């Protein structure tokens, strides 16, 4: 059985996760050489800002300060995913590795937020978690599509050309 979280803990965890994701995508966008990948990373960073705001609207603590101060706070450079991104940058494999890391992170968020939504009693907060799960599933699909493009795989828009029944 998973850990039970208080409402405060669940929202705090989500705020931290969204900030880490935002920082990850901003960093990936700042070093991406492929313009299309850069735009995907920028879009994802902006969507993480929206998630962060949604969780902040329900947050009753003072651990993070106000939203703008927290959003502009320094990156958690000890975050394992961020550290892997920095390694990929040094190895000049930014787009591919960043997309691979993003797929893992988004899938983990889907699982974690789904579990948190099930344990949250407040219907408004549960709705936020459920909405973020749906949006994160969209992120996953977008990242998966961009990964296929970067890797030169058949893109879903080209399937009619390459796939015959």
Buried (B, 14 or more C-beta within 10 A) or exposed (E): EEEEBEBEEBBBBBBBBBBBBBBBBBBBBEBBEBEEBBEBBBBBBEBBBEBBEBBBEBBEEEEBEEBEEBBEEEBBEEBEBBEBBBEBBEEEEBBBBBBBBBBEBBBEBBEBBBBBBEBBEEEEBBBBBBBBBEBBBEBBEBBBBBBBBBEEEEEEEEEEEEEEE
